Amino acid sequence: MDLSKEQQSFVDALNHDVLVSASAGSGKTTTMIEKLTYLILDKKVPVDNLLVVTYTEAAASEMKQKLYLKLQEKIKERNYSSSELDYYYEQLFGIATADIGTLHSVCKRLVSKYFYEVNVEPSFSILNQEESANLFNLALDKVIEQYIVSGDMSFYNLYESVNDKRNSQKLKDIITKIYYYLTEKSDPKQYINFCLKDCLNDDIYTNICAKYIIDYYHKYVVDIVNKLAGYKKIVVSEKINDFIDAFIAQISPLVDTRSVVEFNLQLENIKYPRRSEPKEIEDLDAYDSIGKIVNVFKTTINTNFKKKYSSVTSESFKTHTAGLKQFYEKLMEVALKVSDEFKQLKLDVGKLDFADLQKYAYLILDNPVIQSELREHYKYIFVDEYQDINQIQEDILLRLSSGDNLNMIGDVKQSIYAFRQCMPEIFLSKYNKYLSQKSNNLILLNTNYRCGKAIVDFVNMCFDKTITNDTVGIDYEKDARLVCGSNNSGKVELRLINVNKKKNTTSNNTTPNDNEDNEDQSQELEKDRAEAVVAAGIIKDVYGTDYYDGYNKVTRQLDYKDIAILVRDAKGYLTTLYKVLKDHNIPVSTTIKQQLFNTIEINLLYSVIKLLGNSDSDVDICNVLTSPIINLTYEQLSIIRTETSCYSFYDCINEYIVSGKNSIVVAKLKEYNAFLNELRYNLKFNSIYQTILDMVIKYQLFDYYLSLPNGQERVENIDLFLHLLNNDGIKYNVSKCLEFLDSVSNKDDFLINVESGENAVKILTMHKSKGLEYPCVILSNLGKSFNTNSARDNVVLTNEYGLGIHYRDSDTHTEHLSLQKQANVMFKIHQEQEEQIRLLYVSLTRAKNMLYMTGCYNFDNISRLCSQPVIESKCFLDLIFKGFDSNAFNGLNNRLAVFDVNINKDSVAKVNITNIADIADTITVVHNDVIINGEDKSVVNKLSDNFKRVVPKVEDKLATKTSVTGLMKEDDYTYDSELNLKVTFNEKDNLSLKIGNAYHKIMQSLNYNENIQQINDIISRLHAVSDIDDETMKYIDVEKIYRAKQNVSKLISDSTRILKEQQFLYKTRYSDIVEESDNPQDVLIQGVVDLILINGNEAILIDFKTNRTKDVAKLINAYSLQLEVYKQAVSSGLKVKVVSTKLYLFESNSFIEIV
């Protein structure tokens, strides 16, 4: 492809360092390949003199492959002399061994070559993660034991202060965290000195941690003052303006305080002015908004500041800091001794870990001769993903660089690996320096060649307001907006679920606590399953639709493999999502975290495999004998043991088969031996996976465990375990299989790869999606609250504020919040919030053609976003909504069912909001042969097969599966056409059907709190999206809809749950619903209940009718069977008592009770 002006400027940039800020989809790798090719072919720089550092081995392999193909292509394009061709082919073949790899691989080559500089064995090998952890724990245990027996009183005080119940694990965890943090430092002792001196300065006015805290609250006060002052420009009420002036006058002196002590004293002087409601109607909205800002301020000060710092004095700070210093000094001393011991253990076995490679490479480059040699050798250095390096890696690169040959390529907006101690501030420092100097050292690549225009515009809308100098450290709107470089329009849609908190009728606490993880587990599961159903609906909507494949320049149909669902992490919601998609027969490929081995069903399968490796295992033998495979009881096991003389149960079995008195037990034991022999025979021809799967099917274990409590979960566990076995590395070797299962059985949770073939929807984490792209992306679970784990950690470390732990008084055994710990926690949370913004940017920019977003959200409290800073956003949806304009925000605030976000004149994002009550039960569930709202084809087919086994009477002629209407026709019920409004023309039935459908769609869209204008808006939207056509619109009577809403609202006020348009499949006997019939044949009935109102365990069913007839008896006769079927299906499926079934007639604006 032709390079853009900015890309070409990077290729041409020589003889000076270059920082490339390459936004998502900007062709970063392509541009790097172009420059490498240019250097090799045109500048005659041998590939051996290039150093290319990638973030992963996979990226290095891809880079080598692309460079090889590009060089090959360029060589074929031109006519070269034989000597030139010799050089070019030498470079081509040299790519395989070129210095293109991760920084760890670069360091490993340095250590291998200059091993003598750091006293390392030349034949060293690298510890794997498990080996390294085991050796480290040995070193840690040894050092702790040495301190315990040494009688060191300062260590004893530390030990007593940190640990609970004389268990040393908490201290070990702290030491471990300190050690691994120090391994990423070029000079660990310099950092330790910083922690002990700068961070433990006992002057509360100059201590950097104490100053960070007070500066944070100063900024908060200034932000509140500016927000309130902004309202003075738009309100006319003197009362409001006077209140604002008075409030600002009271809180402004807080900014002049110099410490938390002075801040506290000033708080005592504040007298908050009273607020009076203005007479001016136009100022009422501002009055409410100002009230919310003031209340948030008071809450923040009272709960956050006073609660934490009201007891802090200058004297207590000195005391606590002195105590902390003793702890810090001893902690660092122990950490360094553990480091020395760990180093020795590694030397003893001749192995190194990755941290050693970095440290030794850094030390090797201390030698000026070696440094000069390497600088001379590497003519150009390229660093990919530069935003993700840490300090020691930066220092290694600077020692290799000549100061004019470093090409740093990355994007600070995509730095999402802080948990690996990556430091985006290194990138930012150079970025802002070069940007302010308008230097040619900085090149901005902002053209996105991946995403469709609507997607690019949506991304810009979101991040114009959320990626700023105060958040991520750059001005997105000014310097980093994406420019669309693709030729597809793109599509953006948000499908959101409104989840109001359940009202607590026994509590007076009405403080909203939205989007927090304080719901019980069942409520979380309800939200997760509802959202997973929404995601399944999106997949069904887009599957098979046309999209433009820009790579191949053709239009084709979207396949499952073209769809990716991105989620925050690999457990919790991801597991629920996987199960729901599987229930909807959608093929899925993903990796989930799961704990399986504490369940009876998996223990059985595990025992079977163990017995295939070793028949003489008492526990596993008993496990299988008492399972549904053999069905012996524990009493029968006791008989075997007491009536035989052998030591092992394996020998007892063989003895009892020969001499046992209980013939039933003998037969069962023979059956057991035959069972194992059959499995061993099958293993000669099949894999372990296939053998166990055949066993599960033969002995109907799926059906057995499905019948137990939590049966569906047990079946899913078996399915996941089978996925574990279907691994090429273990499925043909019992010993390897058992070794693998043993390694994962003791873990709290482990990763399981589940796949449904190549053509499957991918579910992956947002972090794993980096560098990938898909035609259709669904970002899911966006309403899930961010985790702030730092606040709960025992120890927090940062580069800026050192080490943070609680101060614990060893005399009084009381724990105090140290300002050092609090500063680190606050700063760490701020960093985590920055990363959430960057993670959202990465995720949104994975989509090429279609971008969908889903999330549960409490829209009752959407207005809090007006006063909430970006950096305090609670979830990804908060960040997205921050980008909405006032019209779109009003759509959220009013919970409009469907509305458009007009991004700009060219692009629109659609928003769809549904109440969770209307979704939660759309999950396919089978209870007593009832499927509520969802047709599970596998279940329907199975039921249909069962029905076919019943031989019906010749005269019955009943369909196995029918609709409610069809059933009524079969019973010769006489009823009017459902829709007989004022229509006097041909094709009346077809138009009547369309009118009836339109009325039902309108009622389904109501929240039952709308006025006439809002109902008109809903009708207009349905018309706009062609749910109601032009002809049908003529016959919609908005007043009838409004009166229906009013009448139904009276019933809704007593309901705790509302279900609309609930589809069902119901299996029953024909004679059970038609009294006049004695036909016992089973029928499968399909229908839709218009409205279900649930209060506790009681329900009311409502069916909307547009009939014109006023003959009540005739209507009852026509629809009593229909409502009886509805009643039975709902009662059985939802486990409620239906106390009333009603028809609602639009024509007469009234209900008819059907008894």
Buried (B, 14 or more C-beta within 10 A) or exposed (E): EEBBEBBBBBBEBBEEBBBBBBBBBBBBBBBBBBBBBBBBBEEEBBBBBBBBBBBEEEBBEBBBEBBBEBBBEBBEEEEEEEEBBEBBBEBBEBBEEBBBBBBBBBBBBBBEEBBEBBEBEEEBEBBEEEBBEEBBEEBBBBBBEBBEEEEBEEBBBBBEBBBEEEEBEBBBBBBBBBBBBBBBBBEBEEBBEBBBEBBBBBEBBEBBBBBBBBEBBBEBBBBBBEBBEEBEEEBEBEBBBEBBBBBBEBBEBBBEBBBBBBBBEBBEEBEEBEBEEBEBEEBEEBBEBBEBBBEBBEEBBEEEBBEBBEEBEBEBBEBBBEBBBBBBBBBBBBBBBBBEBBBEBBBEEEBBBBBBBBBBBBBBBEBEEBBEEBBEEBBBBBBBBBBBBBBBBBBBBEBBBBEEBBBBBBBBBBBBBBEEBBBBBBBBEBBBEBBEEEBEBBBBBBBBBBBBBBBBBBBBBBBBBBBBEEBBBBBBEEBBBBBBBBEBBBBBBBBBBBBBBEEEEEEEEEEEEBBEEEBEEEBBBBBBBBBBBBBBBBBEEBBEEEBBBBEEEEEEEBBBBBBBBBBBBBBBBBBBBBBBBBBBEBBBBBBBBBBBBEBEBBBBBBBBBBBBBEBEBEEBBBBBBBBEBBEBEEEBBEBBBEBBEBEEBBEBBEBBBEEBEBEEBBEBBEBBEEBBEBBBEBBEEBBBBBBBBBBBEEBEBBEBBBEEEEBEBBBBBBBBBBBBBBBEEBBEBBEBBBEBBEEBBEEEBBEBEBBBEEEBBBBBBBBBBBBEBBBBBBBBBBBBBBEEEBEEBBBBBBBBBBBBBBBBEBEEEEEBBBBBBBBBBBBBBBBBBBBBBBBBBBBBBBBBBBBBBBBBBBBBBBBBBEBBBBBBBBBBBBBBBBBBEEEBBEBBBBBBBBBBBBBEEEBBBBBBBBBBBBBBBBBBBBEEBBBBBBEBEEBBEEBEEBBEEEEBEEEEEBEBBBBBBBBBEBEEBEBBBBBBBEBEEEEBEEBBBBBBBBBBBBBBBBBBEBEEEBBBBBBEBBBEEEBBEEEBBEBBBBEBBBBBBEBBBEBBEEBEBBBBBBBBBBBBBBEBBBEEBEBEBBBBBBBBBBBBBBBEEBBBBBBBBBBBBEEBEBBBEBBBBBBBBBBBBBBBBBEBEBEBBBBBBBBBBBBBEBE
